[in-house]
Amino acid sequence: MTYRTKLLINFTAVFVVFAVVLMVFQHHREVVYREQLMAARLRSYADIVAAQHRAGGDSALVAAPEMRTTIIARGGQVAYESDSLAIRSPSNHNSRPEVREAWKAGESYDVRQSETTKRPYFYFAKNYGNFQVRVALPYNEDVQDFMRPENIFTIFVLLLFPFVIVLLLYLSDRFGKAIAGLRQFIESANRGLIDYDHIRFPKTELGDIGSAILDKYRQLEDSNKIIAMERERLALHFLYFEGGIAIFSPERHKLLANATFLQYVNAILDNPTPNLDRIWETETFRPVIDFLNARTPSPQSDLSAVGSVFRYTVRAGSASYAIQVLVYGEGSFELTLTDVTQAEKTRTLKQQMSNNITHELRTPVSSIRGYLETLLSGPALSPERQRIFLERSYAQAVRLSDLIRDVALISKAEEAPDTLPRELVNLSDLAAEVQEELATAAQQADMQIHVSIPDEAEVEGNYSLLYAVLRNLMENSIRYAGPGAEIFLECYRHEAETLYFRYYDTGAGVPDEHLPRLFERFYRVSEGRTREAGGTGLGLSIVRNAVQMHGGTITVRNRKGGGLEFLFTLRETSR
């Protein structure tokens, strides 16, 4: 049953009950009015009888054939009775209701059956001091017709009923549409799917309220969607944040934290704990407490106010962690822990590299400057001597150029590998090109180069870095392996998109204690070895970084038969 039908039934029931009550009330008033009207007529007759009784006695009373007239004394005895049957059955009339009530109220009337004649009468009794006059009119059809109330009001109500029904239909329809719209809205809201385009409200006050509720709910739903999106972003931020992050209440109770934060905290603390609220009991986080106490944030604080951020660094064993505090306006705050160990190492390495580069640059620059000063200050030098100085200056300039090239290459490979261009490189063709370029140098060193790489061996990577891998390995062997040594490069395995390479020479090799540091920048097996051979000291470092950039690994060892052996891998697709 729809709400409109229920509303119509309820309205109709209320109207019917109201109409019935009103008709019953009107009927009762009509009956009382008729009774009072009849009593007024009988009162006039009683007054005449009483006046005649006082003036001339009972013999002078007016006799009315349709009425019974009775004069009752104070003691209830009948002093006069117009009905001869009632005279023959005398009794005390004070027990009669109308008589008893008349002695008290002055007059009274009643419709009842006569105890004497056993016929119904309309009795009227009036008190005149020491006697009463009671008049009884037979309750026949004429009197009953007179006493019967008129049905005009009932007919009016019945004629009014169709109009009321039409009005109730109109009202229930207006109310029903508003309530039906609200009910549809509630059911849709419970399902979580609100069709705003098909929910309509009538142009009534209740309809306006429903429309306002719908608009506010739409705004609330939009706000909830925005909040949900922000919550999802925050959750993703917490999940994928590289460092540790946690949010604390103004009372310094943990509200939210990721797993990395707990891991870093337990790495910093002497005694690991799963309860993050206990970190405030340690000296490590004492600066955070001092900072928060010094700020004394208030709800009116600006989020961007100066002093809302505090940073410091702590060391825990071999690791370093940066701690940052970000205070929100209402007093809660965000605490982040970042592992800066690698950054510290990188900074240290960069500082060492800068010092090494300065040191390495000083030698060729000083040599070039010395040779040029000698040439300028010694005009008497023979042409042969001048040529020697110029050749030595040129060699130092080449070494300086190679050093700058290698520094730029290794820096770019480490700091911005994604910016290097990539292409499909055929390693067999690349090895042949390097072999051809170094053929003269190998021949001068009485060395032979043997390459065994399948024609289909290809890698998607940076051509310059892959070229540097093969060239630096071969140049390193040509410089340090010794005359008469042989160089071998082979691809001995290809599986799971990975190429496996073996590179070695048959030279003298290096002492085993130097092997772990061969890939370090500017590391020398013996002092002066790199400078004497013309190298920059960065070749093997470039090799390692280039291999790692192409998804591979590289190791070095001394061969049992003599010489150095490098084992490295390259992935076909290194991205």
PLY file of the C-alpha trace (Angstrom):
ply
format ascii 1.0
element vertex 575
property float x
property float y
property float z
element edge 574
property int vertex1
property int vertex2
end_header
0.00 0.00 0.00
1.42 3.36 -1.02
1.77 6.22 1.40
-0.75 8.20 -0.65
-3.37 5.45 -0.16
-2.57 5.22 3.55
-2.85 8.98 3.86
-6.21 8.99 2.04
-7.57 6.21 4.28
-6.40 7.99 7.41
-7.83 11.34 6.30
-11.13 9.66 5.36
-11.28 7.80 8.68
-10.64 11.02 10.57
-13.37 12.80 8.61
-15.86 9.94 9.08
-15.21 9.80 12.82
-15.52 13.56 13.05
-18.74 13.55 11.03
-20.26 10.71 13.09
-19.38 12.43 16.35
-20.78 15.69 15.03
-24.01 14.00 13.85
-24.43 12.19 17.18
-23.85 15.46 19.00
-26.31 17.28 16.71
-28.87 14.48 17.12
-28.55 14.67 20.89
-28.93 18.43 20.83
-31.99 18.08 18.62
-33.55 15.53 20.99
-32.84 17.74 23.99
-34.27 20.71 22.14
-37.46 18.80 21.32
-37.77 17.63 24.91
-37.25 21.14 26.20
-39.80 22.45 23.72
-42.34 19.86 24.86
-41.52 20.64 28.49
-42.14 24.34 27.81
-45.62 23.58 26.44
-46.44 21.38 29.42
-45.03 23.98 31.81
-47.59 26.51 30.60
-50.40 24.03 31.19
-49.01 23.18 34.65
-48.92 26.87 35.56
-52.58 27.24 34.60
-53.51 24.14 36.65
-51.56 25.41 39.65
-53.21 28.83 39.44
-56.65 27.25 39.24
-55.83 24.92 42.17
-54.84 27.86 44.35
-57.90 29.88 43.32
-60.81 27.51 43.36
-59.91 24.07 44.32
-59.78 20.88 42.33
-63.31 21.20 40.95
-62.31 24.25 38.95
-59.31 22.57 37.20
-59.18 22.62 33.43
-59.62 19.12 32.10
-57.64 18.13 28.97
-58.73 14.79 27.55
-55.28 14.03 25.98
-53.39 14.69 29.21
-53.22 13.30 32.68
-53.07 15.94 35.38
-51.91 15.08 38.88
-51.54 17.33 41.94
-49.14 15.84 44.49
-48.81 17.00 48.07
-45.49 17.43 49.87
-45.78 13.99 51.43
-46.27 12.33 48.05
-50.02 11.80 48.35
-52.09 12.45 45.27
-54.35 15.44 45.90
-55.89 15.32 42.46
-55.77 12.85 39.55
-57.58 13.36 36.28
-57.26 9.67 35.32
-59.89 7.59 37.18
-57.73 4.43 36.84
-54.92 6.09 38.68
-57.34 7.17 41.44
-58.25 3.59 42.07
-54.60 2.72 42.61
-53.33 5.34 45.03
-49.62 5.22 45.95
-46.86 7.51 47.18
-45.67 9.45 44.12
-42.46 10.76 45.65
-40.76 7.66 44.30
-41.48 8.76 40.75
-38.27 10.12 39.09
-39.78 13.31 37.78
-41.49 14.04 41.10
-38.42 13.36 43.17
-36.29 15.56 40.92
-38.88 18.37 40.88
-38.83 18.60 44.72
-35.07 19.23 44.38
-34.64 21.28 41.20
-38.02 22.97 40.94
-39.13 21.13 37.79
-38.28 18.00 35.86
-39.40 15.86 32.96
-39.02 12.25 31.92
-40.24 9.80 29.31
-41.21 6.47 30.85
-43.90 3.85 31.18
-46.60 4.56 33.77
-46.60 2.12 36.70
-50.36 2.50 36.94
-51.62 2.42 33.35
-48.58 0.57 31.87
-48.55 3.07 28.99
-45.63 5.36 27.96
-45.99 9.06 28.86
-43.99 12.25 28.63
-44.11 13.46 32.24
-43.51 17.04 33.35
-43.56 17.99 37.06
-43.18 21.45 38.60
-42.80 22.37 42.26
-45.11 25.15 43.58
-44.06 25.15 47.22
-46.27 22.78 49.15
-47.52 20.87 46.12
-46.51 19.80 42.63
-48.38 19.77 39.39
-47.47 16.85 37.16
-48.70 16.73 33.59
-48.41 13.52 31.54
-48.86 13.48 27.79
-49.33 10.04 26.18
-46.23 9.17 24.15
-48.15 8.22 21.03
-47.16 8.49 17.37
-47.95 12.20 17.17
-45.71 12.97 20.13
-43.03 10.64 18.80
-43.12 12.42 15.45
-42.78 15.73 17.21
-39.88 14.43 19.33
-38.08 12.85 16.37
-35.12 15.08 15.31
-34.79 16.29 11.74
-32.20 14.68 9.37
-31.23 17.84 7.51
-27.78 17.96 9.06
-27.16 14.26 8.31
-28.22 14.78 4.70
-25.93 17.81 4.50
-23.01 15.80 5.81
-23.69 12.97 3.36
-23.90 15.43 0.47
-20.67 17.07 1.67
-18.83 13.72 1.84
-17.99 13.44 -1.94
-16.56 16.94 -1.96
-14.51 16.11 1.12
-13.25 12.93 -0.54
-12.14 14.93 -3.60
-10.39 17.44 -1.33
-8.74 14.61 0.62
-7.58 13.04 -2.64
-5.99 16.33 -3.64
-4.33 16.84 -0.25
-3.17 13.24 0.05
-1.76 13.42 -3.46
0.26 16.54 -2.61
1.42 15.14 0.72
1.86 11.67 -0.75
4.16 12.87 -3.53
6.39 14.65 -1.05
6.49 11.68 1.32
6.94 9.24 -1.59
9.86 11.32 -2.82
11.43 11.28 0.65
10.84 7.54 0.93
12.41 6.94 -2.49
15.34 9.08 -1.41
15.81 7.11 1.84
15.60 3.73 0.07
18.05 4.90 -2.59
20.39 6.25 0.10
20.28 2.91 1.94
21.26 1.15 -1.29
23.97 3.71 -1.93
22.60 4.56 -5.38
20.63 7.80 -5.53
19.08 8.72 -8.88
18.85 12.47 -8.40
17.32 13.00 -11.86
14.21 10.88 -11.11
13.40 12.00 -7.55
10.80 14.78 -7.72
9.02 16.79 -5.03
5.80 18.86 -5.43
5.77 22.62 -5.06
4.68 22.59 -1.42
6.36 23.45 1.86
7.02 19.76 2.50
8.22 19.37 -1.09
10.56 22.35 -0.64
11.92 20.73 2.52
12.43 17.46 0.62
14.22 19.27 -2.20
16.45 21.06 0.30
17.27 17.74 2.01
18.10 16.19 -1.37
20.38 19.10 -2.28
22.15 18.97 1.08
22.59 15.22 0.77
24.03 15.67 -2.71
26.50 18.20 -1.32
27.30 15.86 1.57
27.80 12.97 -0.85
30.11 15.09 -2.99
32.03 16.08 0.13
32.25 12.44 1.21
33.59 11.49 -2.23
36.24 14.18 -1.93
37.07 13.00 1.59
37.22 9.39 0.39
39.56 10.39 -2.44
41.76 12.30 -0.03
41.69 9.36 2.38
42.69 7.01 -0.44
45.45 9.35 -1.47
46.65 9.53 2.12
46.56 5.73 2.40
48.52 5.37 -0.84
50.90 8.05 0.37
51.47 6.09 3.58
51.76 2.79 1.71
54.23 3.89 -0.97
56.14 6.52 0.98
59.77 5.48 0.76
60.51 6.55 4.31
58.69 6.11 7.58
55.72 8.35 8.29
53.34 8.63 11.25
50.68 11.05 12.48
50.29 11.79 16.19
47.54 13.54 18.15
48.21 16.74 20.12
48.60 14.45 23.16
51.35 12.57 21.21
49.36 9.38 20.74
49.88 7.53 17.47
46.95 7.88 15.04
48.44 6.35 11.90
51.82 4.94 10.90
53.27 2.82 8.12
55.40 -0.29 8.57
58.59 1.49 7.50
58.19 3.97 10.36
58.04 1.16 12.92
61.03 -0.52 11.27
63.14 2.66 11.36
62.10 3.46 14.93
63.18 0.02 16.13
66.44 0.43 14.23
67.08 3.72 16.04
66.03 2.68 19.56
68.24 0.57 21.78
65.30 -1.58 22.82
62.81 -2.30 20.00
59.14 -1.78 20.88
55.80 -2.26 19.07
54.28 0.65 21.02
55.16 3.85 19.16
53.88 6.02 22.03
56.96 4.98 24.01
59.38 6.76 21.67
58.80 9.94 23.67
60.55 8.33 26.61
63.85 8.14 24.69
66.55 10.77 24.28
66.59 10.29 20.50
63.22 12.02 20.15
63.80 14.57 22.92
64.39 17.37 20.33
60.90 16.72 18.95
59.34 17.16 22.40
61.34 20.34 23.03
60.24 21.73 19.67
56.58 20.91 20.31
56.68 22.41 23.81
58.31 25.56 22.48
55.66 26.08 19.81
52.53 25.74 21.99
50.20 25.41 18.97
46.61 26.63 19.16
43.52 25.86 17.07
43.95 29.26 15.40
47.50 28.48 14.26
48.24 28.84 10.57
49.38 25.61 8.91
51.94 27.53 6.91
53.23 29.51 9.88
56.98 29.81 10.28
58.24 27.33 12.84
55.81 24.53 11.91
58.66 22.36 10.60
61.67 21.03 12.47
64.43 18.75 11.14
67.47 17.00 12.53
69.57 13.90 11.80
70.48 10.96 14.05
72.87 8.07 13.60
72.04 4.46 14.50
74.96 2.13 13.98
76.11 2.42 10.38
72.85 4.10 9.28
71.77 7.74 9.34
68.16 8.91 9.62
66.67 12.35 8.95
63.80 13.18 11.32
61.25 15.84 10.30
58.34 17.19 12.35
55.44 18.95 10.61
52.91 20.50 13.01
49.28 20.92 11.92
47.08 23.80 12.99
45.04 21.97 15.63
48.15 20.63 17.37
48.50 17.19 15.80
51.73 16.59 13.94
53.40 14.43 11.32
56.69 12.68 11.98
58.76 11.32 9.10
61.91 9.21 9.21
64.10 9.01 6.12
67.10 6.74 5.67
69.81 9.12 4.46
72.64 6.61 4.78
73.09 6.31 1.04
72.75 10.05 0.60
75.47 10.59 3.19
77.63 8.01 1.47
76.96 9.64 -1.89
77.86 13.02 -0.50
81.05 11.61 0.95
81.86 9.82 -2.31
81.21 12.99 -4.30
83.48 14.90 -1.97
86.16 12.22 -2.33
85.66 12.14 -6.08
85.99 15.92 -6.26
89.21 15.73 -4.28
90.48 12.88 -6.48
89.53 14.71 -9.68
91.31 17.83 -8.42
94.33 15.71 -7.62
94.25 13.92 -10.98
93.77 17.16 -12.91
96.66 18.84 -11.13
99.28 16.47 -12.62
98.53 16.88 -16.38
97.87 20.60 -15.98
101.15 21.08 -14.11
103.00 19.03 -16.71
101.53 20.99 -19.62
102.29 24.26 -17.83
105.88 23.18 -17.15
106.56 22.12 -20.72
105.06 25.31 -22.11
107.05 27.49 -19.69
110.22 25.68 -20.72
109.48 26.26 -24.38
108.74 29.96 -23.78
111.71 30.62 -21.53
114.26 28.56 -23.50
114.42 29.86 -27.07
117.82 28.20 -27.57
116.29 24.67 -27.32
116.92 22.54 -30.32
114.02 21.65 -32.59
114.26 18.03 -31.50
113.99 19.05 -27.82
111.08 21.36 -28.55
109.25 18.54 -30.37
109.74 16.24 -27.38
108.20 18.85 -25.06
105.31 19.43 -27.43
104.63 15.68 -27.73
104.66 15.34 -23.95
102.27 18.32 -23.63
99.98 16.72 -26.21
100.01 13.40 -24.32
99.08 15.18 -21.10
96.32 17.09 -22.92
94.93 13.77 -24.26
95.03 12.33 -20.75
93.26 15.42 -19.44
90.61 15.13 -22.15
90.09 11.42 -21.37
89.73 12.22 -17.69
87.09 14.86 -18.33
85.26 12.50 -20.68
85.26 9.65 -18.15
84.14 11.90 -15.27
81.25 13.23 -17.34
80.28 9.72 -18.42
80.30 8.18 -14.92
78.46 11.16 -13.41
75.69 10.98 -15.98
75.42 7.20 -15.63
74.99 7.49 -11.85
72.90 10.63 -11.45
70.68 10.69 -14.56
70.55 7.23 -16.16
67.01 7.76 -17.43
68.11 10.69 -19.58
70.57 8.56 -21.57
69.25 7.54 -25.00
68.53 3.84 -25.57
68.54 1.77 -28.72
68.89 -1.82 -29.87
72.63 -2.60 -29.83
74.12 -5.68 -31.53
76.93 -6.77 -29.21
78.73 -8.81 -31.87
79.02 -5.73 -34.11
79.97 -3.56 -31.13
82.78 -5.92 -30.07
84.08 -6.03 -33.65
84.15 -2.23 -33.75
86.10 -1.99 -30.47
88.47 -4.71 -31.61
89.16 -2.84 -34.82
89.81 0.47 -33.03
92.24 -1.14 -30.58
93.97 -3.33 -33.16
96.94 -0.96 -33.51
97.43 -0.64 -29.74
97.15 -4.42 -29.34
99.65 -4.98 -32.12
102.11 -2.56 -30.53
101.77 -4.52 -27.25
102.22 -7.82 -29.12
98.72 -8.92 -27.99
95.89 -10.70 -29.77
92.14 -10.16 -29.20
89.71 -13.08 -29.60
85.93 -12.38 -29.68
83.21 -15.04 -29.68
79.72 -13.45 -29.52
76.68 -14.79 -31.47
75.37 -12.55 -34.21
71.89 -12.52 -32.59
73.15 -11.19 -29.23
71.36 -7.85 -28.82
70.68 -5.54 -25.88
68.33 -2.57 -25.61
70.52 0.03 -23.94
72.83 2.98 -24.30
75.37 2.54 -27.08
78.07 4.74 -25.51
78.01 2.94 -22.16
78.08 -0.52 -23.74
80.95 0.63 -25.94
82.76 1.92 -22.81
82.36 -1.49 -21.12
84.18 -3.39 -23.87
86.72 -0.68 -24.65
87.75 -0.08 -21.03
88.15 -3.80 -20.37
90.32 -4.26 -23.45
92.30 -1.05 -22.87
92.90 -2.14 -19.28
94.36 -5.47 -20.50
96.46 -3.80 -23.20
97.98 -1.42 -20.64
98.56 -3.79 -17.73
98.49 -7.45 -18.91
101.96 -7.26 -20.39
103.46 -7.94 -23.83
102.50 -11.18 -25.52
99.27 -11.69 -23.53
96.02 -12.65 -25.22
92.54 -11.19 -24.70
89.35 -13.30 -24.86
85.70 -12.13 -24.90
82.89 -14.66 -25.22
79.14 -14.96 -24.61
78.89 -18.38 -23.05
75.17 -18.48 -22.13
71.82 -16.95 -23.13
68.64 -17.64 -21.12
65.68 -15.82 -19.54
66.47 -12.63 -21.47
69.93 -12.52 -19.90
73.29 -12.69 -21.70
76.26 -14.15 -19.79
79.78 -12.93 -20.74
83.31 -13.98 -19.85
86.24 -11.63 -20.42
89.86 -12.46 -19.49
93.46 -11.98 -20.47
96.49 -14.22 -20.04
98.60 -11.59 -18.34
100.07 -11.42 -14.85
96.87 -10.43 -13.04
96.94 -8.47 -9.74
97.51 -9.48 -6.12
94.33 -10.90 -4.55
94.15 -8.19 -1.87
93.48 -5.58 -4.55
90.58 -7.41 -6.24
87.75 -6.08 -3.96
88.74 -2.46 -4.76
89.40 -2.64 -8.49
86.04 -1.00 -9.30
86.65 1.99 -7.00
87.28 5.33 -8.64
90.94 6.33 -8.94
92.08 3.22 -7.10
95.62 2.17 -8.04
97.17 -1.26 -7.57
100.53 0.49 -7.35
101.24 4.20 -6.97
101.83 5.84 -10.33
100.63 2.85 -12.38
97.66 4.66 -13.92
99.54 7.81 -14.74
102.46 5.95 -16.31
100.16 3.88 -18.53
98.02 6.87 -19.47
94.76 5.77 -17.82
92.31 7.96 -15.89
91.63 5.56 -13.01
87.90 5.54 -13.80
87.71 2.83 -16.44
86.60 -0.11 -14.27
84.25 2.11 -12.26
82.57 3.08 -15.54
82.38 -0.61 -16.48
80.63 -1.56 -13.24
78.10 1.31 -13.40
77.33 0.67 -17.06
76.74 -3.05 -16.43
74.45 -2.32 -13.47
72.53 0.26 -15.50
71.81 -2.48 -18.05
70.37 -4.79 -15.40
73.51 -6.91 -14.94
76.23 -7.71 -12.43
80.00 -8.00 -12.75
82.71 -9.76 -10.73
86.48 -10.02 -11.10
89.01 -12.73 -10.14
92.48 -13.99 -11.04
92.54 -16.86 -13.52
94.22 -20.07 -12.49
96.21 -19.94 -15.72
97.15 -16.30 -15.14
95.57 -12.94 -15.88
92.37 -11.20 -14.81
88.93 -12.63 -15.51
85.67 -10.64 -15.51
82.25 -12.36 -15.45
79.30 -10.08 -16.21
75.70 -10.23 -17.41
73.50 -7.93 -19.46
69.72 -8.06 -19.73
68.22 -7.85 -23.20
65.73 -5.25 -21.93
67.17 -3.33 -19.00
64.25 -0.99 -18.41
0 1
1 2
2 3
3 4
4 5
5 6
6 7
7 8
8 9
9 10
10 11
11 12
12 13
13 14
14 15
15 16
16 17
17 18
18 19
19 20
20 21
21 22
22 23
23 24
24 25
25 26
26 27
27 28
28 29
29 30
30 31
31 32
32 33
33 34
34 35
35 36
36 37
37 38
38 39
39 40
40 41
41 42
42 43
43 44
44 45
45 46
46 47
47 48
48 49
49 50
50 51
51 52
52 53
53 54
54 55
55 56
56 57
57 58
58 59
59 60
60 61
61 62
62 63
63 64
64 65
65 66
66 67
67 68
68 69
69 70
70 71
71 72
72 73
73 74
74 75
75 76
76 77
77 78
78 79
79 80
80 81
81 82
82 83
83 84
84 85
85 86
86 87
87 88
88 89
89 90
90 91
91 92
92 93
93 94
94 95
95 96
96 97
97 98
98 99
99 100
100 101
101 102
102 103
103 104
104 105
105 106
106 107
107 108
108 109
109 110
110 111
111 112
112 113
113 114
114 115
115 116
116 117
117 118
118 119
119 120
120 121
121 122
122 123
123 124
124 125
125 126
126 127
127 128
128 129
129 130
130 131
131 132
132 133
133 134
134 135
135 136
136 137
137 138
138 139
139 140
140 141
141 142
142 143
143 144
144 145
145 146
146 147
147 148
148 149
149 150
150 151
151 152
152 153
153 154
154 155
155 156
156 157
157 158
158 159
159 160
160 161
161 162
162 163
163 164
164 165
165 166
166 167
167 168
168 169
169 170
170 171
171 172
172 173
173 174
174 175
175 176
176 177
177 178
178 179
179 180
180 181
181 182
182 183
183 184
184 185
185 186
186 187
187 188
188 189
189 190
190 191
191 192
192 193
193 194
194 195
195 196
196 197
197 198
198 199
199 200
200 201
201 202
202 203
203 204
204 205
205 206
206 207
207 208
208 209
209 210
210 211
211 212
212 213
213 214
214 215
215 216
216 217
217 218
218 219
219 220
220 221
221 222
222 223
223 224
224 225
225 226
226 227
227 228
228 229
229 230
230 231
231 232
232 233
233 234
234 235
235 236
236 237
237 238
238 239
239 240
240 241
241 242
242 243
243 244
244 245
245 246
246 247
247 248
248 249
249 250
250 251
251 252
252 253
253 254
254 255
255 256
256 257
257 258
258 259
259 260
260 261
261 262
262 263
263 264
264 265
265 266
266 267
267 268
268 269
269 270
270 271
271 272
272 273
273 274
274 275
275 276
276 277
277 278
278 279
279 280
280 281
281 282
282 283
283 284
284 285
285 286
286 287
287 288
288 289
289 290
290 291
291 292
292 293
293 294
294 295
295 296
296 297
297 298
298 299
299 300
300 301
301 302
302 303
303 304
304 305
305 306
306 307
307 308
308 309
309 310
310 311
311 312
312 313
313 314
314 315
315 316
316 317
317 318
318 319
319 320
320 321
321 322
322 323
323 324
324 325
325 326
326 327
327 328
328 329
329 330
330 331
331 332
332 333
333 334
334 335
335 336
336 337
337 338
338 339
339 340
340 341
341 342
342 343
343 344
344 345
345 346
346 347
347 348
348 349
349 350
350 351
351 352
352 353
353 354
354 355
355 356
356 357
357 358
358 359
359 360
360 361
361 362
362 363
363 364
364 365
365 366
366 367
367 368
368 369
369 370
370 371
371 372
372 373
373 374
374 375
375 376
376 377
377 378
378 379
379 380
380 381
381 382
382 383
383 384
384 385
385 386
386 387
387 388
388 389
389 390
390 391
391 392
392 393
393 394
394 395
395 396
396 397
397 398
398 399
399 400
400 401
401 402
402 403
403 404
404 405
405 406
406 407
407 408
408 409
409 410
410 411
411 412
412 413
413 414
414 415
415 416
416 417
417 418
418 419
419 420
420 421
421 422
422 423
423 424
424 425
425 426
426 427
427 428
428 429
429 430
430 431
431 432
432 433
433 434
434 435
435 436
436 437
437 438
438 439
439 440
440 441
441 442
442 443
443 444
444 445
445 446
446 447
447 448
448 449
449 450
450 451
451 452
452 453
453 454
454 455
455 456
456 457
457 458
458 459
459 460
460 461
461 462
462 463
463 464
464 465
465 466
466 467
467 468
468 469
469 470
470 471
471 472
472 473
473 474
474 475
475 476
476 477
477 478
478 479
479 480
480 481
481 482
482 483
483 484
484 485
485 486
486 487
487 488
488 489
489 490
490 491
491 492
492 493
493 494
494 495
495 496
496 497
497 498
498 499
499 500
500 501
501 502
502 503
503 504
504 505
505 506
506 507
507 508
508 509
509 510
510 511
511 512
512 513
513 514
514 515
515 516
516 517
517 518
518 519
519 520
520 521
521 522
522 523
523 524
524 525
525 526
526 527
527 528
528 529
529 530
530 531
531 532
532 533
533 534
534 535
535 536
536 537
537 538
538 539
539 540
540 541
541 542
542 543
543 544
544 545
545 546
546 547
547 548
548 549
549 550
550 551
551 552
552 553
553 554
554 555
555 556
556 557
557 558
558 559
559 560
560 561
561 562
562 563
563 564
564 565
565 566
566 567
567 568
568 569
569 570
570 571
571 572
572 573
573 574
